[in-house]
Amino acid sequence: MPELQRLRRDHAAALLAFERENRAYFAQTISDRGDDYFTDFDTRHSELLAEQDAGLHHFHLIVDADGQVLGRVNLVDVADGTAELGYRIAERAARQGLATSAVRRVCLLAATEYGLTALRAETTLDNAGSRAVLARTGFVPTGGEITLGRRPGLAYVRDLSDVREAAAQETAAP
Ligand SMILES: CC(C)(COP(=O)(O)OP(=O)(O)OC[C@H]1O[C@@H](n2cnc3c(N)ncnc32)[C@H](O)[C@@H]1OP(=O)(O)O)[C@@H](O)C(=O)NCCC(=O)NCCS
């Protein structure tokens, strides 16, 4: 059963392997990270962990029983009780419900452990998978159009009050 883990220093090798193996696949739907991301990976990994420690972001990996990374779900730019959601799932693990279940879990973490009140997300109109995941996890379009890498897109928001209330009721239940 894949597990959601908060990003750690020792995830570096498995995360780099995941990004390398899926680079061409991801580039079909979202912007490529560029060569520098791969050559400077270790430095960047350390910098992002420092920013996570400072409370600026919450990074998560979906890890299988062998320690291989199947996906990632990130909350970046934490400020004023909100953060921006981003996610990507390995090609070999696609359409197994991983993104949906991991985003739900991260919404719960956001509303409880991270103390956030809302999340933002963006995707392109032509990204049917991402739009389906956002709709299934309670994100609603804010209205208005945006552009992502020259493609038309939608901005979304997810009010977390229902998640926080449900978690509180569960804790209070006998
Ligand atoms: C979009 C993405 C995260 C979906 O991940 P996933 O784990 O396959 O999603 P789920 O299995 O939870 O799928 C939920 C639903 O999305 C829809 N869906 C998923 N991938 C799809 C695709 N390629 N085309 C059309 N619909 C798709 C389906 O309705 C699916 O449910 P079903 O197949 O059980 O009916 C994944 O394809 C991905 O990482 N893509 C590349 C990176 C990316 O686009 N990230 C999002 C940036 S905004």
The ligand as a MOL file (V3000), in Angstrom:
LIG
                    3D

  0  0  0     0  0            999 V3000
M  V30 BEGIN CTAB
M  V30 COUNTS 48 50 0 0 0
M  V30 BEGIN ATOM
M  V30 1 C -3.1820 14.4590 -13.5290 0
M  V30 2 C -2.6020 13.3320 -12.6900 0
M  V30 3 C -2.0210 13.9230 -11.4070 0
M  V30 4 C -3.7240 12.3420 -12.3470 0
M  V30 5 O -3.1770 11.3600 -11.4750 0
M  V30 6 P -3.8790 9.9360 -11.2690 0
M  V30 7 O -3.2980 9.3020 -10.0570 0
M  V30 8 O -3.8250 9.1700 -12.5350 0
M  V30 9 O -5.3680 10.3790 -10.9810 0
M  V30 10 P -6.5240 9.4480 -10.4000 0
M  V30 11 O -6.2170 8.0210 -10.6520 0
M  V30 12 O -6.8170 9.8830 -9.0190 0
M  V30 13 O -7.6560 9.8420 -11.4240 0
M  V30 14 C -8.8510 10.4650 -11.1120 0
M  V30 15 C -9.6600 10.5970 -12.3660 0
M  V30 16 O -9.0220 11.5130 -13.2390 0
M  V30 17 C -9.3470 11.1600 -14.5620 0
M  V30 18 N -8.1060 10.9830 -15.2910 0
M  V30 19 C -6.8840 10.6360 -14.7910 0
M  V30 20 N -5.9670 10.6810 -15.7670 0
M  V30 21 C -6.6100 11.0420 -16.8920 0
M  V30 22 C -6.2050 11.2620 -18.2210 0
M  V30 23 N -4.9310 11.1270 -18.5810 0
M  V30 24 N -7.1300 11.6300 -19.1130 0
M  V30 25 C -8.4250 11.7840 -18.7550 0
M  V30 26 N -8.8620 11.6150 -17.4920 0
M  V30 27 C -7.9770 11.2260 -16.5830 0
M  V30 28 C -10.2010 9.9380 -14.5050 0
M  V30 29 O -11.5650 10.3250 -14.4400 0
M  V30 30 C -9.7800 9.3430 -13.2190 0
M  V30 31 O -10.6630 8.4660 -12.7080 0
M  V30 32 P -10.9910 7.0230 -13.3550 0
M  V30 33 O -9.9460 6.6680 -14.3630 0
M  V30 34 O -10.9460 6.1330 -12.1490 0
M  V30 35 O -12.3560 7.2100 -13.9260 0
M  V30 36 C -1.4850 12.5760 -13.4540 0
M  V30 37 O -1.9990 12.1810 -14.7000 0
M  V30 38 C -0.2190 13.3760 -13.6680 0
M  V30 39 O 0.6380 13.4190 -12.8130 0
M  V30 40 N -0.0900 14.0030 -14.8270 0
M  V30 41 C 1.1180 14.7520 -15.1760 0
M  V30 42 C 1.3700 15.9340 -14.2500 0
M  V30 43 C 0.1540 16.8170 -14.0960 0
M  V30 44 O -0.5930 17.0510 -15.0150 0
M  V30 45 N -0.0140 17.3250 -12.8660 0
M  V30 46 C -1.0940 18.2310 -12.5430 0
M  V30 47 C -0.6700 19.6180 -12.8350 0
M  V30 48 S -1.9870 20.7790 -12.5410 0
M  V30 END ATOM
M  V30 BEGIN BOND
M  V30 1 1 1 2
M  V30 2 1 2 3
M  V30 3 1 2 4
M  V30 4 1 2 36
M  V30 5 1 4 5
M  V30 6 1 5 6
M  V30 7 2 6 7
M  V30 8 1 6 8
M  V30 9 1 6 9
M  V30 10 1 9 10
M  V30 11 2 10 11
M  V30 12 1 10 12
M  V30 13 1 10 13
M  V30 14 1 13 14
M  V30 15 1 14 15
M  V30 16 1 15 16
M  V30 17 1 15 30
M  V30 18 1 16 17
M  V30 19 1 17 18
M  V30 20 1 17 28
M  V30 21 1 18 19
M  V30 22 1 18 27
M  V30 23 2 19 20
M  V30 24 1 20 21
M  V30 25 1 21 22
M  V30 26 2 21 27
M  V30 27 1 22 23
M  V30 28 2 22 24
M  V30 29 1 24 25
M  V30 30 2 25 26
M  V30 31 1 26 27
M  V30 32 1 28 29
M  V30 33 1 28 30
M  V30 34 1 30 31
M  V30 35 1 31 32
M  V30 36 2 32 33
M  V30 37 1 32 34
M  V30 38 1 32 35
M  V30 39 1 36 37
M  V30 40 1 36 38
M  V30 41 2 38 39
M  V30 42 1 38 40
M  V30 43 1 40 41
M  V30 44 1 41 42
M  V30 45 1 42 43
M  V30 46 2 43 44
M  V30 47 1 43 45
M  V30 48 1 45 46
M  V30 49 1 46 47
M  V30 50 1 47 48
M  V30 END BOND
M  V30 END CTAB
M  END
